[in-house]
Structure formats: structure tokens, C-alpha cells
């Protein structure tokens, strides 16, 4: 059984709807879930917010947070996941914002990805440095990690 199928089965059993808020993955998490027939029973919506303006307009990320911490930060991941949870009919949301590459900086290197996971009454964030694996591999690793966060939240 695939990771996405396991998430959908657990969400269905728990009566939980899921939402995603994605930046560097560009909808890959939502695609992994919606590739499976019947996913509409538990997948409410996905927000692809690649620009800062989209993060603000679609998810309510504050300009002050973006200015103070930058788009690739746990603070922005927290506001993204909170915004997704509030705007969706979901009881579980995940967010991803990072630097897939190429590029990056000394302070925010290629492969750094920040995640948020939220359900009513609980939100947490974390940062993973996948390293300079190349754009495709960083994005795939971020997608897979976000799916594992969803699965863990459903246990």
C-alpha cells in the first residue's frame, strides 16, 4: 500500500478532511493524494502559494512575518498551515516552504525546507535540511516528508 493510500484510508476512518499549503513542492503533495481514486472523500483542497503575494492573499500570511523571517522559515510555514486549516473544510493541514534549488544562501541553503502540520488545537513546525540534492530530489523528499507528517498526525 502506498503512503498516500494509507493516509487516505486513515483519514476516511477518522472522518478527517485534509488540506495542503504548498510553495516549493508546487502541488506535489496534493497530486500524490488526488492521484488515488476516491480521494475526494477526504481531500478538501490544496493551496499552491509560490509567491509571497499568494501566501498573503490565499493563506493570510502576514507581510511582517515574511519581512522578518523570509518565506523559508518555520514562522511562515506556521502561518501557511494555520491559514489552510482556517480556509479549508479540513481537520488536518500540512504546509511546505523551502529552497529546492538551484541556489540558496549561507543562511538558507539549497535543500532547506520548512514544514507545518496543524489540526484544531495543535500546530507544529520543523525544518529539514535535505542538502543540495538537486531540485527534483529536494521537491520529492519534501513531498514524501509532508506525507509522513500527515500519516503521523492521523495515528
C-alpha positions in Angstrom: 0.0 0.0 0.0 1.3 3.4 -0.9 1.9 6.1 1.7 -0.8 8.3 0.1 -3.3 5.5 0.1 -2.6 4.8 3.8 -3.2 8.5 4.6 -6.5 8.5 2.7 -7.6 5.3 4.4 -6.8 6.6 7.9 -8.4 10.0 7.2 -11.5 8.2 5.9 -11.7 6.0 9.0 -11.3 9.1 11.3 -13.7 11.3 9.3 -10.9 13.8 8.7 -10.6 16.2 5.7 -7.2 17.2 4.6 -5.8 20.5 3.1 -2.4 21.3 1.8 -0.5 24.6 1.6 2.5 24.3 -0.7 5.2 26.5 -2.0 8.4 24.7 -3.2 6.5 21.5 -3.9 4.1 23.3 -6.3 1.2 21.0 -5.6 3.0 17.7 -5.5 1.5 16.7 -2.1 -2.0 17.4 -3.3 -1.2 15.5 -6.5 0.1 12.4 -4.6 -3.2 12.3 -2.6 -5.5 13.1 -5.5 -3.9 10.5 -7.8 -5.8 7.9 -5.9 -9.5 7.3 -6.8 -11.9 8.3 -4.1 -9.6 10.8 -2.6 -12.3 13.5 -2.8 -13.9 11.8 0.3 -11.1 13.1 2.4 -9.1 15.7 0.4 -10.7 19.1 0.6 -8.3 21.4 -1.2 -4.7 22.4 -1.9 -3.2 25.9 -1.9 -0.2 26.4 -4.2 1.2 29.7 -3.0 4.5 30.1 -4.8 4.9 33.8 -4.4 4.8 35.9 -1.2 1.8 37.7 -2.5 0.0 34.4 -3.0 0.9 33.3 0.6 -0.6 36.6 1.9 -3.7 36.6 -0.3 -4.7 32.9 -0.2 -3.5 31.9 3.3 -3.3 35.2 5.3 0.5 35.1 5.9 1.4 38.5 7.3 3.8 40.7 5.4 5.6 41.4 8.7 6.3 37.7 9.1 7.7 37.5 5.6 9.9 40.6 6.1 11.2 39.5 9.5 11.8 35.8 8.7 11.6 35.3 4.9 9.4 32.9 3.1 11.6 29.9 4.0 11.0 29.9 7.7 9.1 28.0 10.3 7.2 31.1 11.1 5.8 31.3 7.6 5.2 27.6 7.5 3.1 28.0 10.7 1.1 30.9 9.2 0.6 28.9 5.9 -0.7 25.8 7.7 -2.9 27.8 10.0 -4.3 29.7 7.1 -5.0 26.5 5.2 -6.8 24.9 8.2 -8.9 28.0 8.7 -9.9 28.4 5.0 -10.5 24.7 4.2 -13.1 22.4 5.5 -10.3 20.3 6.9 -9.4 19.0 10.2 -5.8 18.4 9.2 -3.4 20.5 7.1 0.2 20.4 6.1 2.4 23.2 4.7 5.7 23.3 2.9 8.0 26.2 2.0 11.6 25.8 1.0 14.5 26.3 -1.3 14.5 23.4 -3.8 17.4 24.9 -5.8 19.4 25.6 -7.6 20.8 28.3 -5.3 20.3 29.4 -1.8 22.5 31.3 0.6 24.7 30.7 3.6 21.8 31.3 5.9 19.2 29.5 3.8 21.0 26.8 1.8 19.6 24.8 -1.1 17.6 21.9 0.3 16.3 23.7 3.4 12.5 23.1 3.7 10.2 24.2 6.5 7.0 22.2 7.3 3.9 22.9 9.3 1.3 20.4 10.4 -2.0 21.5 12.1 -5.2 20.2 13.4 -7.7 22.1 15.6 -5.9 23.0 18.8 -2.4 21.9 17.7 0.2 23.3 15.3 3.8 22.3 15.0 6.6 23.2 12.6 10.0 21.8 11.7 12.9 22.4 9.4 14.7 19.7 7.4 17.9 20.3 5.5 17.8 17.8 2.7 21.1 19.1 1.2 21.9 20.2 -2.3 20.4 17.0 -3.9 19.1 18.9 -7.0 15.7 20.5 -7.5 13.8 17.3 -8.4 15.1 15.3 -5.5 14.6 18.1 -2.9 11.0 18.5 -4.1 10.3 14.8 -3.9 11.9 14.5 -0.5 9.8 17.4 0.7 6.6 15.8 -0.7 7.4 12.5 1.0 8.2 14.1 4.3 5.0 16.1 4.2 3.0 12.9 3.5 4.7 11.2 6.5 3.7 14.2 8.7 0.1 13.7 7.6 0.3 10.0 8.3 1.8 10.5 11.7 -0.9 13.1 12.6 -3.6 10.5 11.8 -2.1 7.9 14.1 
